Amino acid sequence: MQTKRIEYKDGDTVLEGFLAWDDAKVSSDKPAPGVVLCPEWWGMNEYSQNRAKQLAELGYVAFAIDMYGKGKTTTDPKQAAQWSGEIMKDQQARRARAAAGLKVLTDQKIVNASRLAAIGYCMGGTVAMELARTGADLDAVVAFHASTYSAQNPDDNKKIQGTVVICQGADDTFVPEGEQAKFEKQMKDAGVDFVFAEFSGAVHAFTNPNADGYHVPGVKYNKNADVRSWAMMKEVFAEKLGSSKP
């Protein structure tokens, strides 16, 4: 397993992402599919890095992107809300920042840039969907416990190139009422191949083993939902990217 921090920029903002790959499976002579990982609102923290490593174990090259700026991570919900609010209020800004991370990934010689995917957690799930709506050449997009995943402009969904998978806790109170129906209608209207999966008993942030420690109401880890949603992602990636087996 190899990892590397990569400094890059979006405009004047210095960012730092985390690249992970398995050098026993991947090389410049044997490039692998690339996966952009969009972090939770806590920033590009250890959890994001661990998920990137898990993707690398599956044979992919994973890049956990930075949405805030180099070194900006937190465990304080108020700080996370401030930082996420700044980037999420500006659609073009968050799309540009995600695209900057995707470019870093595709510039790596060990990445097969014709086979790409994006995943995201919480806020990052929304960001991954926004990246897909720019027309980025993504074969698959998987959003884990995002609060919103529908488009501000439904016509943007027509730019989505690959399969979309939404993994949501059935008891997630962070999701606005009617969001699922709105999303599904948009996907159908745009002709997007999509899967919407709900996991019983799961609430917000169900994939993060550290979730309980944040002491945020409505945020809790759920092992069953975590394992099942990850398996669903692996199955879709095996189909669309062709590198890993479920």
C-alpha positions, 0 to 999 in steps of 0.5 A, spaced: 500 500 500 502 506 498 499 513 500 501 520 498 499 527 500 498 532 494 498 539 494 494 543 489 490 549 487 483 551 486 484 558 484 488 562 489 486 556 495 491 551 496 488 544 497 491 538 499 488 531 497 490 524 499 492 519 494 492 511 495 494 505 491 496 498 491 503 498 488 502 490 487 496 491 483 498 498 480 503 501 476 504 506 470 505 500 465 498 497 468 494 503 470 488 502 474 481 505 474 481 512 479 476 514 484 475 521 487 473 521 494 469 527 497 469 527 504 464 529 510 463 536 512 469 534 517 474 535 512 479 531 509 480 527 515 483 520 517 476 517 516 477 519 508 484 517 508 482 510 511 476 509 505 481 511 500 486 506 502 480 501 502 478 503 495 486 502 494 485 495 497 480 493 491 485 495 486 483 502 484 487 509 485 483 513 490 484 520 491 480 524 497 479 531 495 480 537 499 474 542 499 476 547 504 483 548 504 490 545 506 490 542 513 482 544 515 479 539 518 475 539 525 471 535 529 467 541 532 460 541 528 459 549 529 466 549 525 464 544 520 457 547 519 461 554 517 466 551 512 461 547 509 456 553 509 461 557 505 462 552 500 455 549 499 452 556 498 456 557 491 454 551 486 459 553 481 465 554 487 464 547 489 463 544 482 470 547 481 473 545 487 471 538 486 473 538 478 480 540 481 481 534 485 478 530 479 484 533 475 489 531 480 487 524 480 487 523 472 493 526 471 496 521 475 500 516 470 498 510 474 490 512 473 486 509 467 483 516 466 477 512 461 475 509 467 473 513 473 468 514 479 466 518 484 464 517 491 462 521 497 459 521 504 454 526 507 456 533 504 461 529 500 455 525 497 452 532 494 459 534 492 460 527 488 453 528 485 455 536 483 461 533 479 457 528 475 452 534 473 458 538 470 459 532 465 465 529 468 466 522 465 464 518 471 462 511 470 459 511 476 457 515 482 455 513 489 453 518 495 453 515 502 448 518 507 447 525 503 442 530 505 440 532 498 442 529 492 437 532 487 439 538 482 437 545 483 437 545 475 434 539 473 437 539 466 444 538 469 442 531 470 442 530 463 450 531 463 450 525 468 455 520 464 454 514 468 450 510 474 448 513 480 447 510 487 444 513 493 445 509 499 441 512 505 439 511 512 431 509 512 431 514 518 435 519 516 432 526 519 437 530 515 434 529 509 428 534 507 421 531 506 420 529 499 427 529 497 427 522 495 421 523 490 424 529 487 431 525 486 427 519 483 423 524 478 429 528 476 433 521 474 427 518 470 426 525 467 433 525 465 434 518 463 439 516 468 441 509 470 440 510 478 439 505 484 436 508 490 437 504 496 435 505 503 437 501 509 433 500 515 435 502 522 440 507 519 440 514 520 445 520 518 453 518 517 451 511 518 458 509 515 463 512 519 465 508 526 467 515 529 460 518 528 457 516 535 463 520 538 461 527 535 455 527 539 450 530 534 443 528 534 441 524 529 448 521 527 450 514 529 454 509 526 450 502 523 455 496 522 450 493 517 448 499 513 455 500 512 457 493 510 451 493 505 452 499 502 460 498 501 458 491 498 453 495 493 458 500 491 463 494 490 458 491 485 457 497 481 464 498 481 466 491 478 460 492 473 462 499 471 470 499 472 471 492 471 477 492 476 475 489 482 470 483 484 465 484 489 
